[in-house]
Every structure is written in C-alpha cells, then in structure tokens.
Amino acid sequence: MLSNILITQLFAFMLVFCRLGSAIMLLPGFGESYVPARVRLLLAAMFSVLLTPVIQNLPPMPSNVINLFNIMFAEIMVGLFLGGLSRMLIAVVNIAGMIIAYQSSLASAVTQDLTLSQAQGTSLGNLLGMSALVLLFATDLHHLMLRGLADSYGLFPPGQFPLVDDFANHAIHTMSNAFQMAMKIAAPHIVIGLIIYLAAGIIARLMPNIQIFFLLMAPQILISFFILMICSGALMLWYMDYIKDSLGVFLSPH
C-alpha cells in the first residue's frame, strides 16, 4: 500500500516536472544561457514540489510504458509552448534594438547577445534586452510568468494531447504582435532616420562632391542617442504593460 502511494506521488511529481522544467528552460530570466543548467533544473524541481500537491486534475498512472511516454511528451510540448511564447515576448526589444541600430548607423557595433543566444547581436538590442530583464524582475512580472505556468493546468488539462493547430495559430499571432510592438518601440528612430536620410539625399544631389552620408553619421548617432534617452523610459514601461497583457491570457480569474 505504501509503495503504491509513493509511486503515485512520484508519477505526479514527474508529470508536473515535465511541464514546468521544459517551460523554465525557456522563460526569460530563468532560462538564459548564462544561468547554469543545474540551477534551472533545481528551480524547476523546487517549483514542481510546491505545485504538485495543489494540482487536482492529474491523470492516474498509466498501465503501460507507451501511454506514459505519450503523457510525458504532451506535458513537455505544453511546457515548451508556454516557455517559447514568453521568449517571443522578450525578443521584442531585441528586434526593436536591431531596427534602431540600423537606423542609427550602429548595426556594425555587435556584441555577444546575452538574452537570446550566444550569437552576436547589436549593442542597442543587447542593452534593451538586459534592461527588459531587469524591469521584468523589478516589476514582479516574473511572478506572473510562474503563476501562468500554475494556471496552465486549468487551460491545458494534464494527460491530454494538446491541439497542435491551436498552438501554431497562437504562436503565429504572438510573433506577429511581437514584431508590430517592436516596430512601435522603434517608431521614433524610424521617423527621424527617414527624415535624416531624405535630407542627406537632397544634399547629395545638390552637392555631389561631398560625402554627405559620411559627414552625417556622427550627428545621426548623436540624435539617435538623444531620442533613446528621452523615450526609453516611457517605451520600456509601455513594453512592460504589453508583456503583462500578453501573459494575462493564461491566468485564470480568482
């Protein structure tokens, strides 16, 4: 009797760990490349231990290995879906930083991207990405992500294979909204950049012997930094509201 209870509790813990572990591996702030894998696994295990007694709709332990594999695979898919959506939301500032860098003639100033991967990225994208992560924890939105994982058991019942079509449609919709949000964040720089390039083109036609684009590079960078200085605070707070609204669809009303 005692062995059956222990096996049942172990199965419930492993089922919760499959979803939470795969999601935390991708969550912004928790699943970054500079966070050791052991730390992420330990955090997922601790969160699973706390959440397992609370979840009431866990399926019974299957009778064969194939059903067990199907249930675990479904839970991993849900966790990767939730973590991937959160990663799309944090990618907004990296896309916006890349657009701003191209408009500011700073696209060649690349550094190691600390928020998305170990690949190289623009310095402005890296700056905005790290600022977004700091604000994410400073405004306690990471609690909202963890609560979304807990409430996902009401939206996606464990033990049931998720609807792949709905997952794909929601991921496409989220990515489309993320790109639109990135364009909105970079909108002041896009407008000023177009004005500068238009003025430079007119001057280049009037005085063909002057390397006007080379001469305007320094003022263009200065103007871009000035716009970033006066707009970054409001834009980042607006972006935090966007993340809050996007994560709210996974929260159950209390």
Secondary structure, DSSP 8 states (H G I E B T S, - for coil): -HHHHHHHHHHHHHHHHHHHHHHHTTSTTTS-TTS-HHHHHHHHHHHHHHHTTT--------SSHHHHHHHHHHHHHHHHHHHHHHHHHHHHHHHHHHHHHHHTT-TT-EEE-SSS-SSEEEHHHHHHHHHHHHHHHHTTHHHHHHHHHHHHHHHS-TTS---HHHHHHHHHHHHHHHHHHHHHHTHHHHHHHHHHHHHHHHHHHH-TTS-HHHHTHHHHHHHHHHHHHHHHHHHHHHHHHHHHHHHGGG----
